[in-house]
């Protein structure tokens, strides 16, 4: 996978160690695929296909485990679109998404153009950690 943003094995190993993860061969390989081409949104199935194309032999279960470990370590952000469909975002900053229904694809929304007003007070002892907004887009017929 050639890219101007290609992450070197040393950088990926450092990123994993800094996140508290052991840099296994599979994590290094999947991390290079995930983070090697800038910010992106990927499903487990998409990553599995990309890994196979790159010659990385891993099961879909391993892909899910790795994505969940990366998310728990703060390297990825999970964006649940449907109850059964999640995407993993390499941009972990607080931002919002368009979901293109026809393509099954996420796109970032320019957060400067979006404001959220009228949020209720959280229950006592709680605070708002983050707000997820997904704007679903359909083709205009």
N, C-alpha and C positions, 0 to 999 in steps of 0.2 A: 504494500500500500504506500505509494510514493506521495509525499506531501511536503510543503514548505514548513509545516509545523511538526514534522516527525519527531517523536520523543525518543531520546536515546535510552538504551537499557539502563544506563547508570542513573539517568533522571527518573525513570520509572521506579527503579529500585529505591531511590531516595524518597520519592513520593509515597510509596507503600510503607516504608519503614517509619516515616514521619507520621503516617496515619495509624501506626500501631499494627500493621499487617506484615506478616512474614512474606518476603518476596519469592513466592514459589514460581516455578516455570510457567504454570498456567496463568497465574495472576499477572506476571510480567508480560506474557504474550497478549492476554486479553486487554490489559491496561494500555499496551502500545497501540492496539487497534482502536480502543475507545478514545484515547486522548491524543492520538497522532494526527488528527486533522481538525483541530480547533473545537469550539463549542458545538455540540450536537445533541440530538435526542435520538435514542435508540431503544428498540424493544429487545427482549431477550432473543426472540426469533431472528431479528435482523442481525444481532451480534453473532449468533450461532452460524448464520449464513456467511457473514464476513470472515469469521474464524476459519470456516471450512475452506473458503476461497484462498485464505492466507496460509493454508496448510497446517493450521492449528487444530489438532484432533481433540475435541472436548465434547462431552455430552451436553444436551440442553439442560439437564439437572445441574451440571457444574457451572454452566452459564448463569442460571438463576442464583445459585449459591454465591458465585463471585459478585454478581450485581448487587445482591443483598448485603454482602460483606462490605463492598465499596460504599454502599449507601450508608450503612451503620457507621462506617469510619469517616463519613463526611466528604468522600471523594465524588460522590454522585448525589443527585436529588431525584427521588422517585416522583413521577407525576402520574397519578391514577386518572385515566380518562373514562373508563367504564369500570364496573365492578371487577371485570375479568381482564382488563387491558391496562398495562402500565408501560410507561416509557421512562427511561433513565436519562437524566440531563447532566451533561458534564459541567454546565454552568450552575454552580450551587448558590449563586447570589439570589436575593429575593427579587423575583421577576414573574411575569405572567405570560400566558400562552394563548395562541389561537390553535384550534384543532380543526384541520381540514377534513371534514367528514368523509368526502368522496375518496380521499387519498390515504386516510388513516395516518396523517402526519401532523406533528406539532411544529409550530413556529413561535419564536419569541415575540412578545408585544413590546414596543417601545414604552417602557414604564413611565417615562416623563409625561406621556400623554394620557395617563390614567390616574384617577384619584378614587379612593374609597371613602365615602362619607357615611355617617350614621351607624357606625358599628355599635352594637350593644356593649354594655359593660360586662366583662367576663365575671363568672361567679367568684365569690370570695375565695381568696387563696390561689386564684388562677390568673394567668396573663396570656395575652394573645402572642403566640410564638411566630406565626406566619399566616398570611392570607394567600390561599390558592385561588386564582381566577383562571378559568378556561373559557374562552369565547369560541363557540362552535360555529364554523363557517360552512355554508353549503354553496354549491354553484348556483349562480343566478341564471334562471332559465329564460 
